[in-house]
Amino acid sequence: MTGPPSPDAAAIGESLQHPEAFAHLYDRYAADVHRYVTRRLGAQAADDVTSETFLVAFRTRDRFDSTAVSARPWFYGITAKLISRQRRSEVRMLRAYARTGCDPVAESWADHADSRVVAQGMQRELSGALARLSTGDRHVLLLVAWAEFSYQEVADALGIPLGTVRSRLNRARRKIRTALGADPALAVDASEVAGA
């Protein structure tokens, strides 16, 4: 026996008969998708990619897996495909961050001046390392780091096996650590040990 559909699946199902019901999903997820795209491609592309994400989702809503707990991975999967089309823009932006050390999109998260100085010093190396990652590795790493996806959500969003998520994330983390001067064999974070 299956239970009632999730609120997202119910909204998508309702939107098949009443298209205006899809607006609830836009209201729920658009700001997060926009923030994520802004981090990946910059403010100029964020509006277009976010709009296109929801347009594609609306047009293909009849193919949504109604057993899914949330539509969030589905939206981010569409977003990842659209970002892949603009890969050159993302790499160009990351290389610009690496040169200048300035991320105009990042929120000011450090309260102390010394923390900000250290963070800005690392920003260049981090941006350069992100630019050198493969598209697949970058998608996995940034969905975990910036969109706060679980491994299963990443797998669902990108349509890849959970083991692939783990291997891509492991490879990306190792490359980032190496680029930042850490010994990748010694630097292990808690989520890896816990098998997040």
C-alpha positions in Angstrom: 0.0 0.0 0.0 1.2 3.5 -0.8 0.3 6.4 1.3 -1.0 9.8 0.2 1.3 11.7 -2.2 3.8 14.2 -0.8 2.6 17.8 -0.9 4.9 18.5 -3.9 3.5 15.5 -5.8 0.0 16.6 -4.9 0.6 20.1 -6.2 2.1 18.8 -9.4 -0.8 16.4 -9.9 -3.3 19.1 -9.3 -1.5 21.4 -11.7 -2.2 18.9 -14.5 -5.9 19.9 -14.2 -5.4 23.4 -12.7 -2.1 24.8 -14.0 -2.2 27.7 -11.5 -1.5 25.1 -8.7 2.1 24.9 -10.0 2.7 28.4 -8.6 2.9 26.9 -5.1 6.0 25.0 -6.1 7.5 28.1 -7.7 6.8 30.0 -4.4 8.4 27.2 -2.4 11.6 26.6 -4.4 12.4 29.5 -6.8 14.3 31.7 -4.3 16.6 28.8 -3.4 17.1 27.8 -7.0 17.9 31.4 -7.9 20.4 31.7 -5.1 22.1 28.6 -6.2 22.3 29.6 -9.8 23.6 33.0 -8.8 26.4 31.3 -6.9 27.2 29.2 -10.0 26.8 31.6 -12.9 26.4 35.1 -11.5 23.4 37.5 -11.2 23.0 38.1 -14.9 22.3 34.4 -15.7 20.3 33.6 -12.5 17.0 35.1 -13.6 17.1 33.4 -16.9 18.2 30.0 -15.7 15.7 30.1 -12.8 12.8 31.0 -15.1 13.8 28.3 -17.6 14.1 25.7 -14.8 10.5 26.3 -13.8 9.3 26.5 -17.4 10.9 23.2 -18.2 9.5 21.7 -15.0 6.0 23.0 -15.8 6.1 21.6 -19.4 7.3 18.2 -18.2 5.4 18.0 -15.0 3.4 15.0 -16.3 6.7 13.0 -16.1 7.4 13.8 -12.4 7.8 10.7 -10.2 4.7 11.1 -8.0 6.3 8.7 -5.4 9.1 11.3 -4.7 9.1 12.8 -1.3 10.0 16.2 -2.6 10.3 18.0 -5.9 13.4 19.8 -4.8 15.9 17.3 -6.4 13.8 17.4 -9.6 14.1 21.1 -9.8 17.8 21.1 -9.1 18.3 18.3 -11.6 16.8 20.5 -14.3 18.9 23.4 -13.1 22.1 21.4 -13.3 21.3 20.5 -16.9 20.7 24.2 -17.7 23.9 25.2 -15.9 25.9 22.6 -17.9 24.8 24.4 -21.0 26.4 27.5 -19.7 29.6 25.8 -18.4 31.9 28.3 -20.1 30.2 31.1 -18.2 30.6 29.3 -14.9 34.3 28.5 -15.5 35.0 32.1 -16.6 33.3 33.4 -13.4 35.3 31.0 -11.2 38.5 32.0 -12.9 37.7 35.7 -12.4 37.2 35.0 -8.7 40.5 33.2 -8.6 42.3 36.2 -10.2 40.6 38.9 -8.1 39.9 37.0 -4.9 36.5 38.7 -4.8 33.2 36.9 -4.9 30.5 39.5 -5.4 27.7 36.9 -4.8 28.9 35.5 -1.5 27.1 36.7 1.5 29.2 38.2 4.3 29.3 35.3 6.7 32.3 36.3 8.8 31.7 38.5 11.7 35.4 39.4 12.4 37.8 41.2 10.2 40.5 38.6 10.5 38.1 35.8 9.5 37.2 37.8 6.4 40.9 38.3 5.5 41.6 34.6 5.8 38.5 33.7 3.8 39.3 36.1 1.0 42.8 34.7 0.8 41.4 31.2 0.3 38.7 32.4 -2.1 41.2 32.7 -5.0 42.5 29.2 -4.6 39.1 27.7 -4.0 37.6 29.4 -7.1 40.5 28.2 -9.3 40.1 24.7 -8.0 36.4 24.7 -8.6 37.0 25.9 -12.2 39.3 22.9 -12.8 36.8 20.3 -11.6 34.9 18.4 -14.2 31.3 19.4 -14.7 30.0 16.3 -13.0 32.2 16.6 -10.0 31.4 20.3 -9.7 27.7 19.6 -9.8 27.9 17.1 -7.0 30.2 19.1 -4.8 28.2 22.3 -5.1 24.8 20.6 -4.6 26.2 19.3 -1.3 28.0 22.4 -0.3 25.8 25.2 -1.5 22.3 23.7 -1.8 22.9 21.4 1.2 21.6 18.3 -0.5 22.0 14.9 0.9 23.8 12.3 -1.2 20.5 10.7 -2.1 19.1 14.1 -3.2 22.1 14.7 -5.4 21.6 11.2 -6.9 18.0 12.0 -7.6 18.7 15.5 -8.9 21.4 14.3 -11.4 19.9 10.9 -12.2 23.0 9.1 -11.2 23.6 6.2 -8.8 24.4 6.9 -5.1 27.8 5.3 -5.5 28.7 7.7 -8.3 27.7 10.6 -6.1 30.0 9.3 -3.4 33.0 8.8 -5.8 32.5 12.2 -7.5 32.3 14.0 -4.1 35.3 12.1 -2.8 37.3 13.0 -5.9 36.2 16.7 -5.9 37.0 17.1 -2.2 40.5 15.5 -2.7 41.2 17.9 -5.6 40.0 20.9 -3.6 42.1 19.9 -0.6 45.2 19.5 -2.8 44.6 22.9 -4.4 44.3 24.5 -1.0 47.5 22.9 0.2 46.1 20.3 2.5 47.3 16.7 2.4 44.2 14.9 0.9 45.1 11.7 2.6 45.0 13.3 6.1 42.2 15.7 5.7 39.0 13.8 6.4 35.8 15.6 7.3 33.1 14.2 9.7 30.5 13.6 7.0 32.9 11.2 5.2 33.5 9.3 8.3 29.8 9.1 9.1 29.0 8.1 5.6 26.6 11.0 5.2 
